Amino acid sequence: MSSPDREILTWDLFGEASREVAQSIADSGFRPDMVIAVARGGLLPAGSISYALGVKAAGTLNVEFYSDVEETLPDPVLLEPLLDTAAIVGKRLLVVDDVADSGRTLDLVLELLRNHHPDEVRSAVLYTKPRTIVQPDYFWRETDLWINFPWSSQPPVA
């Protein structure tokens, strides 16, 4: 679903998108040992995809890059708590985020993980954008529009 200036992801469509991404991962023959969510945007997609794939081991990397709609910090920044990197040595990892926009966050996370000697690292997102510097291994849709995700399109409760 989309509007002239936005891509709108509903909760129902999110469920379909997650299953389709998981199916493409399964169809490729890749069997991750662990799913790594890029927090915060990747938390819900990672959980959904890990359930669909039957992968119980999960971790998170907290990265801040967007400060507002279409506004970013100069560079992505890792936040605490940090992932237990000893747990990923020799494992097949699937990194999941909501979108590969500029690709800079995904690039940072993939580079960090590859430095800790996993067996293999692949990436999955719901959306990818034409300008991304890192093409994810798996994605649901490509768009150049701003995306309204169901978990972040409303202001925080007060």
N, C-alpha and C positions, 0 to 999 in steps of 0.2 A: 504494500500500500504506500502511496506517496502523494504529496501535494506538490504544487508547482515549484516550491523552494525547499521542501523537506522530504526526507524519506521517513515514513512513520512505521515503526515496528510495534505491533500490538503484542500482548501477552500470548494470544493464540498463535500468532505468526512466529513468535519467538520459539515456541515449542516445536513447530514444524521445522524452522530453520536449524535448530540444534540437532534434531533427529537427522535431517538431511546432511549436515556436516559430519555427524558421527557415522552415518552410512557411507559417505565418501571415504572416510578414514578406514573403516572396516573393509570396504571394497578394494582399497589400495594394498591391503595386506599388512599395513603397519599396525603393530600391537604395542601400544605404549605400556610401560610399567608404572608410569606416574603421570598425572596431569598437573601442570603448573598454571595456576591462574594469575594473570596480571591484574592486580587489584588497583582500583575497585571495579572498573568496567568489565573485566573478564571474569569476575567471581561467578555470576549467574550462568553465563555461557559455559564456563569450565565445569561447574557442578552438573549442569544438564548433560553435557557431552560425556563427562566421566560416567554418569549413570547409564547413559545409552550404550557406552562401550563396555560396561561392567568393570571399570577400573576403580579400585577402592583407594589406592594410594594417591594422595593429593597434597599439593603445597601451594604457597602463594609468594609472589614477589610484589611488594608495594612500590608503585612508581607514580610519581606526580608529574604531569606535563600540562594538562589543560587547566587553566585558571578560570575560564568562563567560556561561553559559546564562541567558538572559533578564536579564542585567545589562549596562547600557550606561554609557558615559562621559556627562557632562552634555551634550556636543555632539559631533557627528562632527568628526574632526580629519584634515586632509590631511597625509600623510607624504611625505618625499622617497623616491625621486626624483620630481620633478614632470614632467608631460606637456609635451612640446615644443608649446606652444600655437600657434606660428607654423605648424605643420604642419596645423592644423585649419581655418584660415581658408578660407571658401568651400567647405568639404566637407560632405557629408551624413554625419552621425555616428549610429552606433547604440551607445548605452551599455547594457552588459549587467552585471547583478548576479544573485546567486542568489535573493534575496528582497527584496520591498518590504514591510518589516515596519512600522516607524513611518513610513517614507518619507523620513526626515530625511537619510539618506546620499544617496539618489537625488536629493533636492531640492538638496542642496549641490553635487553633481556636475553636474547639469543647469544650474544657475544659473552655475556657474563656466565651463562650456563655452560657454554662450550669450553670455557676456561677451567671447568671443574671436572673434565673428563667423563662426561656421560658417554654411553655407547652410541646414541643417536639422539638428535633433537629435531623435531618437526614443529610446525606452527599451524594454528587454526584460528580463524576469526569468522564472525558472522558477515561482516562487510569489509571489503577492500576498496581503496580509492585509486584512481589512475596515477596519482602523484606519489604513491608510497615508494620508499627507497628499498623496501624489503617485500618481496612477493611472498605471501603466506603459502604454505604447502596446500592448505585446504581453506576454502571460503564458501560462503553461501551466495552472496551477491556482490556485484561491483556497482558503485555509485559515486558521483561527484557531488552529491547533495549533502547537506548537514543532516544527521540522523537523530531522530527523537526515539530514544530507547525507553521502554515502559518503566524501567526502574529509575530513570534520572530526568524524566521530562517534567516532573512536578517539583515544586520547591519543598525543602525539608519541612516536616511537621513542626509545629511550635507548641 
